[in-house]
């Protein structure tokens, strides 16, 4: 049986830790500085956690965001959750992506996370 990549972490990937969550560098980053916030409790969705633990996750997301801004000086940041298989979740342990963005890293960044369904994303062109 394969082990969970978030339950069996390599210490070199860890950015920050709390009682509830761990922040780490993404193993397959889409940009420099791509990080994740992962609950210590193995759940499929962050919404399986208590409201207190969800708040602790989002607090860590904010702290990681500030660290990435200081360290990488991005022009923007995407923060997102793939919640369920239909939403593109590929690891069955909940996690939140924090992805630094730079002007020019894609030809047209308008729409941000809306671009997951391209045929409906570009509302400003209709």
Residue frames as a rotation matrix with the C-alpha (Angstrom) as fourth column:
UNK 1
0.584 0.812 0.000 0.00
0.812 -0.584 0.000 0.00
0.000 0.000 -1.000 0.00
UNK 2
-0.138 -0.659 0.739 1.48
0.565 -0.665 -0.488 3.40
0.813 0.351 0.465 -0.98
UNK 3
-0.316 -0.022 -0.949 2.21
0.896 -0.337 -0.290 5.84
-0.313 -0.941 0.127 1.83
UNK 4
0.786 0.604 0.131 0.66
0.618 -0.764 -0.183 9.28
-0.011 0.225 -0.974 1.92
UNK 5
-0.031 -0.868 0.496 3.19
0.731 -0.359 -0.581 11.91
0.682 0.345 0.645 0.76
UNK 6
0.031 0.097 0.995 1.85
-0.352 -0.930 0.102 14.33
0.935 -0.354 0.005 3.37
UNK 7
0.938 0.281 0.202 1.81
-0.291 0.327 0.899 11.90
0.187 -0.902 0.389 6.31
UNK 8
0.593 -0.800 0.094 5.39
0.674 0.557 0.486 10.76
-0.441 -0.225 0.869 5.64
UNK 9
0.994 -0.084 0.070 7.15
-0.038 -0.862 -0.505 14.09
0.103 0.499 -0.860 5.01
UNK 10
0.136 -0.990 0.035 10.77
0.877 0.103 -0.470 14.73
0.461 0.094 0.882 4.18
UNK 11
0.343 -0.013 -0.939 11.99
0.754 -0.593 0.283 17.33
-0.561 -0.805 -0.194 6.71
UNK 12
-0.691 -0.721 -0.047 13.81
0.534 -0.553 0.640 19.25
-0.488 0.417 0.767 3.96
UNK 13
-0.523 0.577 0.628 10.46
0.595 -0.280 0.753 20.27
0.610 0.767 -0.197 2.45
UNK 14
0.289 0.726 -0.624 9.00
0.952 -0.153 0.263 21.77
0.096 -0.670 -0.736 5.65
UNK 15
-0.265 -0.272 0.925 8.69
0.300 -0.935 -0.189 25.58
0.916 0.228 0.329 5.85
UNK 16
-0.575 0.204 0.793 6.61
-0.737 -0.551 -0.392 25.94
0.357 -0.809 0.466 9.01
UNK 17
-0.539 0.402 -0.740 4.74
0.404 0.894 0.192 23.80
0.739 -0.196 -0.645 11.51
UNK 18
-0.398 0.457 0.795 1.97
-0.852 -0.506 -0.135 24.16
0.341 -0.731 0.591 14.06
UNK 19
-0.619 0.266 0.739 -0.09
-0.405 0.698 -0.591 21.80
-0.673 -0.665 -0.325 16.17
UNK 20
0.336 0.923 0.187 -2.66
-0.167 0.254 -0.953 21.57
-0.927 0.289 0.240 13.34
UNK 21
0.990 0.138 0.031 -0.74
0.027 0.031 -0.999 22.02
-0.139 0.990 0.027 10.08
UNK 22
0.002 -0.994 0.108 2.50
0.487 0.095 0.868 21.79
-0.873 0.051 0.484 8.19
UNK 23
0.823 0.113 -0.557 3.63
-0.392 -0.596 -0.700 24.12
-0.411 0.795 -0.447 5.41
UNK 24
0.066 -0.805 0.589 5.94
0.304 0.579 0.757 22.62
-0.950 0.129 0.283 2.82
UNK 25
-0.453 -0.299 -0.840 7.43
-0.715 -0.440 0.543 23.17
-0.532 0.847 -0.015 -0.60
UNK 26
0.697 0.715 -0.049 5.43
-0.563 0.505 -0.654 21.50
-0.443 0.484 0.755 -3.36
UNK 27
0.045 -0.689 0.723 7.23
0.118 0.722 0.681 18.41
-0.992 0.055 0.113 -4.73
UNK 28
-0.310 -0.054 0.949 6.17
0.938 0.145 0.314 19.37
-0.155 0.988 0.006 -8.28
UNK 29
-0.196 0.246 -0.949 6.08
0.318 -0.900 -0.298 23.19
-0.928 -0.360 0.098 -8.22
UNK 30
0.451 0.408 0.794 4.40
0.887 -0.104 -0.450 25.10
-0.100 0.907 -0.409 -11.03
UNK 31
0.661 -0.363 0.656 6.35
-0.050 -0.895 -0.444 28.27
0.748 0.261 -0.610 -10.10
UNK 32
-0.473 -0.856 -0.207 9.32
0.315 0.055 -0.947 29.12
0.823 -0.514 0.244 -7.93
UNK 33
-0.890 0.078 0.450 8.11
-0.429 -0.481 -0.765 29.24
0.157 -0.873 0.462 -4.33
UNK 34
0.023 0.931 -0.364 5.00
-0.523 0.321 0.789 27.02
0.852 0.172 0.494 -4.84
UNK 35
-0.908 -0.308 0.285 4.06
-0.382 0.329 -0.863 25.88
0.172 -0.893 -0.416 -1.34
UNK 36
-0.109 0.870 -0.480 1.36
0.109 0.491 0.864 23.81
0.988 0.042 -0.148 0.35
UNK 37
-0.570 0.063 0.820 -0.38
-0.817 -0.156 -0.556 23.95
0.093 -0.986 0.140 3.71
UNK 38
-0.268 0.336 -0.903 -1.41
-0.146 0.912 0.383 20.49
0.952 0.235 -0.196 4.87
UNK 39
0.502 0.436 0.746 -3.39
-0.812 -0.058 0.580 19.48
0.297 -0.898 0.325 7.95
UNK 40
-0.613 -0.730 0.303 -1.58
-0.790 0.566 -0.236 17.00
0.001 -0.384 -0.924 10.19
UNK 41
-0.174 0.668 0.723 -4.79
-0.280 0.670 -0.687 14.99
-0.944 -0.322 0.071 10.40
UNK 42
-0.981 -0.183 0.070 -5.25
0.001 0.357 0.934 12.77
-0.196 0.916 -0.350 7.32
UNK 43
0.022 1.000 -0.020 -8.57
0.204 -0.024 -0.979 13.91
-0.979 0.018 -0.205 5.80
UNK 44
-0.198 -0.012 0.980 -9.66
0.963 0.184 0.197 14.10
-0.183 0.983 -0.025 2.15
UNK 45
0.192 0.391 0.900 -11.23
0.545 -0.805 0.234 17.56
0.816 0.446 -0.367 2.51
UNK 46
-0.856 -0.470 0.216 -10.35
0.120 -0.586 -0.801 20.50
0.503 -0.660 0.558 4.71
UNK 47
-0.260 0.856 0.448 -14.08
-0.768 -0.464 0.440 20.64
0.585 -0.229 0.778 5.47
UNK 48
0.402 0.277 -0.873 -13.80
0.257 0.880 0.398 17.38
0.879 -0.385 0.283 7.43
UNK 49
-0.630 -0.702 -0.332 -11.80
0.580 -0.141 -0.802 19.35
0.517 -0.698 0.496 10.01
UNK 50
0.125 0.621 -0.774 -13.28
0.935 -0.335 -0.118 21.31
-0.332 -0.709 -0.622 12.89
UNK 51
0.843 0.222 0.490 -13.90
0.385 -0.885 -0.262 25.02
0.375 0.409 -0.832 12.35
UNK 52
0.797 -0.601 -0.063 -11.02
-0.266 -0.442 0.857 25.70
-0.543 -0.666 -0.512 14.76
UNK 53
0.016 -0.834 0.551 -8.62
0.402 0.510 0.760 23.56
-0.915 0.210 0.344 12.72
UNK 54
0.382 0.167 0.909 -9.81
0.919 -0.175 -0.354 25.11
0.100 0.970 -0.221 9.44
UNK 55
0.994 -0.009 0.110 -9.07
-0.024 -0.991 0.134 28.54
0.108 -0.136 -0.985 10.92
UNK 56
0.455 -0.884 0.105 -5.59
-0.147 0.041 0.988 27.34
-0.878 -0.465 -0.111 11.92
UNK 57
0.066 -0.386 0.920 -4.96
0.875 0.466 0.133 26.15
-0.480 0.796 0.368 8.34
UNK 58
0.619 0.255 0.743 -5.97
0.670 -0.666 -0.330 29.50
0.410 0.701 -0.583 6.87
UNK 59
0.911 -0.393 -0.123 -3.87
-0.211 -0.702 0.680 31.32
-0.354 -0.594 -0.723 9.46
UNK 60
0.088 -0.927 0.363 -0.85
0.263 0.374 0.889 29.33
-0.961 0.017 0.277 8.29
UNK 61
0.272 0.061 0.960 -1.75
0.962 0.012 -0.273 30.08
-0.028 0.998 -0.055 4.65
UNK 62
0.959 0.135 0.248 -1.55
0.149 -0.988 -0.037 33.77
0.240 0.073 -0.968 5.49
UNK 63
0.618 -0.786 0.010 1.81
-0.296 -0.221 0.929 33.36
-0.729 -0.577 -0.369 7.21
UNK 64
-0.020 -0.604 0.797 3.23
0.670 0.584 0.459 31.34
-0.742 0.543 0.393 4.29
UNK 65
0.629 0.323 0.707 1.91
0.755 -0.470 -0.457 33.95
0.184 0.822 -0.540 1.85
UNK 66
0.959 -0.282 -0.021 3.77
-0.260 -0.907 0.332 36.68
-0.113 -0.313 -0.943 3.74
UNK 67
0.246 -0.907 0.343 6.96
-0.009 0.352 0.936 34.57
-0.969 -0.233 0.079 3.75
UNK 68
0.092 -0.168 0.981 6.71
0.914 0.405 -0.016 34.00
-0.395 0.899 0.191 -0.01
UNK 69
0.896 0.246 0.370 6.15
0.376 -0.863 -0.337 37.71
0.237 0.441 -0.866 -0.64
UNK 70
0.731 -0.681 -0.044 9.28
-0.463 -0.542 0.701 38.57
-0.501 -0.492 -0.712 1.37
UNK 71
0.052 -0.799 0.599 11.39
0.056 0.601 0.797 35.78
-0.997 -0.008 0.076 -0.13
UNK 72
-0.330 -0.146 0.933 10.30
0.824 0.437 0.360 35.84
-0.461 0.887 -0.024 -3.79
UNK 73
-0.551 0.167 -0.818 8.65
-0.162 -0.982 -0.092 39.26
-0.819 0.082 0.568 -4.34
UNK 74
-0.591 0.388 0.707 5.95
0.784 0.481 0.392 37.88
-0.188 0.787 -0.588 -6.68
UNK 75
-0.930 0.322 0.178 3.55
-0.206 -0.857 0.473 40.16
0.305 0.403 0.863 -8.55
UNK 76
0.077 0.975 0.209 0.56
-0.933 -0.003 0.361 38.15
0.352 -0.223 0.909 -7.27
UNK 77
-0.894 -0.310 0.323 -0.40
-0.418 0.836 -0.354 34.88
-0.160 -0.452 -0.878 -5.61
UNK 78
-0.010 0.869 -0.494 -2.96
-0.583 0.396 0.710 32.19
0.813 0.295 0.503 -6.38
UNK 79
-0.791 -0.088 0.605 -4.32
-0.568 0.472 -0.674 30.35
-0.226 -0.877 -0.423 -3.35
UNK 80
-0.016 0.825 -0.565 -6.44
-0.907 0.225 0.355 27.31
0.420 0.518 0.745 -4.07
UNK 81
-0.453 0.033 0.891 -7.92
-0.539 0.786 -0.303 24.03
-0.710 -0.617 -0.339 -2.96
UNK 82
-0.484 0.351 -0.802 -8.75
-0.616 0.513 0.597 21.08
0.621 0.783 -0.033 -5.19
UNK 83
-0.532 0.382 0.756 -11.58
-0.725 0.256 -0.640 19.60
-0.437 -0.888 0.141 -3.12
UNK 84
0.385 0.645 0.660 -12.46
-0.229 0.760 -0.609 16.16
-0.894 0.083 0.440 -4.50
UNK 85
-0.299 -0.534 0.791 -11.56
0.541 0.587 0.602 14.08
-0.786 0.608 0.113 -7.54
UNK 86
0.406 0.543 0.735 -13.81
0.913 -0.203 -0.355 16.05
-0.043 0.815 -0.578 -9.92
UNK 87
0.981 -0.088 -0.173 -12.02
-0.068 -0.990 0.120 19.22
-0.182 -0.106 -0.978 -8.82
UNK 88
0.594 -0.785 -0.178 -8.64
-0.288 -0.001 -0.958 17.73
0.751 0.620 -0.227 -9.72
UNK 89
0.424 -0.445 0.789 -7.49
-0.879 0.008 0.477 16.50
-0.219 -0.895 -0.388 -6.31
UNK 90
0.418 -0.354 -0.837 -4.80
-0.454 0.716 -0.529 13.87
0.787 0.601 0.138 -6.91
UNK 91
-0.773 -0.579 -0.260 -3.59
-0.013 0.424 -0.906 13.26
0.634 -0.697 -0.335 -3.34
UNK 92
0.142 0.950 -0.280 -6.22
0.331 0.221 0.917 11.98
0.933 -0.223 -0.283 -0.92
UNK 93
-0.121 -0.196 -0.973 -4.94
0.970 -0.232 -0.074 14.19
-0.211 -0.953 0.218 1.89
UNK 94
0.821 0.556 0.129 -6.36
0.571 -0.806 -0.159 17.73
0.015 0.204 -0.979 1.97
UNK 95
-0.274 -0.907 -0.319 -3.99
0.833 -0.390 0.393 20.57
-0.481 -0.158 0.862 1.13
UNK 96
0.827 0.459 -0.324 -4.01
0.297 -0.847 -0.441 24.24
-0.476 0.269 -0.837 0.13
UNK 97
0.107 -0.779 0.618 -1.77
0.987 0.009 -0.159 25.54
0.118 0.627 0.770 -2.67
UNK 98
0.677 -0.061 -0.733 -0.02
0.094 -0.981 0.169 28.91
-0.730 -0.183 -0.659 -2.37
UNK 99
0.241 -0.506 0.828 1.42
0.942 0.329 -0.073 29.73
-0.235 0.797 0.556 -5.80
UNK 100
-0.079 -0.343 -0.936 3.50
0.101 -0.937 0.335 32.87
-0.992 -0.068 0.108 -6.40
UNK 101
0.535 0.310 0.786 2.75
0.808 0.086 -0.583 34.48
-0.248 0.947 -0.205 -9.77
UNK 102
-0.397 -0.711 -0.580 4.75
0.319 -0.700 0.639 36.81
-0.861 0.069 0.505 -11.93
UNK 103
0.521 0.521 -0.676 3.68
-0.426 -0.528 -0.735 39.14
-0.740 0.671 -0.053 -14.70
UNK 104
0.141 -0.413 -0.900 4.40
-0.984 0.038 -0.171 37.30
0.105 0.910 -0.401 -17.94
UNK 105
-0.636 -0.413 0.652 4.49
-0.529 0.848 0.021 33.76
-0.562 -0.332 -0.758 -16.46
UNK 106
-0.251 0.573 0.780 1.51
0.767 0.610 -0.202 33.03
-0.591 0.548 -0.592 -18.75
UNK 107
-0.725 -0.092 0.683 0.42
0.606 -0.557 0.568 35.04
0.328 0.825 0.460 -21.80
UNK 108
-0.349 0.686 0.639 -2.83
-0.418 -0.724 0.549 36.24
0.839 -0.076 0.539 -20.16
UNK 109
-0.937 -0.117 -0.330 -3.44
0.224 0.526 -0.821 35.62
0.269 -0.843 -0.466 -16.45
UNK 110
-0.557 0.784 0.275 -6.92
-0.818 -0.575 -0.019 37.18
0.143 -0.235 0.961 -16.43
UNK 111
0.371 0.808 -0.457 -9.48
-0.598 0.584 0.548 34.86
0.710 0.070 0.700 -14.91
UNK 112
-0.365 -0.614 0.700 -6.98
-0.929 0.188 -0.320 33.17
0.065 -0.767 -0.639 -12.57
UNK 113
-0.788 0.053 0.613 -8.61
-0.211 0.913 -0.350 30.08
-0.578 -0.405 -0.708 -11.10
UNK 114
0.296 0.933 -0.205 -11.58
-0.529 -0.019 -0.849 30.50
-0.796 0.360 0.488 -13.48
UNK 115
0.000 -0.383 -0.924 -9.33
-0.998 0.065 -0.027 29.03
0.070 0.921 -0.383 -16.20
UNK 116
-0.666 -0.208 0.716 -9.90
-0.382 0.920 -0.089 25.50
-0.640 -0.333 -0.692 -14.90
UNK 117
0.055 0.693 0.718 -12.86
0.694 0.491 -0.527 25.30
-0.718 0.528 -0.454 -17.29
UNK 118
-0.776 -0.607 -0.171 -11.51
0.325 -0.618 0.716 27.13
-0.541 0.500 0.677 -20.30
UNK 119
-0.597 0.581 0.553 -14.73
0.664 -0.030 0.748 27.17
0.451 0.814 -0.367 -22.33
UNK 120
0.517 0.854 -0.059 -16.41
0.714 -0.393 0.579 29.24
0.472 -0.341 -0.813 -19.59
UNK 121
0.024 -0.623 -0.782 -13.46
0.949 -0.232 0.214 31.15
-0.315 -0.747 0.585 -18.16
UNK 122
-0.839 -0.542 0.050 -13.11
0.522 -0.775 0.357 34.14
-0.155 0.325 0.933 -20.45
UNK 123
0.086 0.984 -0.155 -16.42
0.918 -0.138 -0.371 35.88
-0.387 -0.111 -0.915 -19.70
UNK 124
0.061 -0.108 -0.992 -14.95
0.046 -0.993 0.111 39.27
-0.997 -0.053 -0.056 -20.64
UNK 125
-0.892 -0.425 -0.152 -14.68
-0.144 -0.051 0.988 38.17
-0.428 0.904 -0.016 -24.29
UNK 126
-0.571 0.741 0.353 -18.42
0.821 0.518 0.240 37.46
-0.005 0.427 -0.904 -24.73
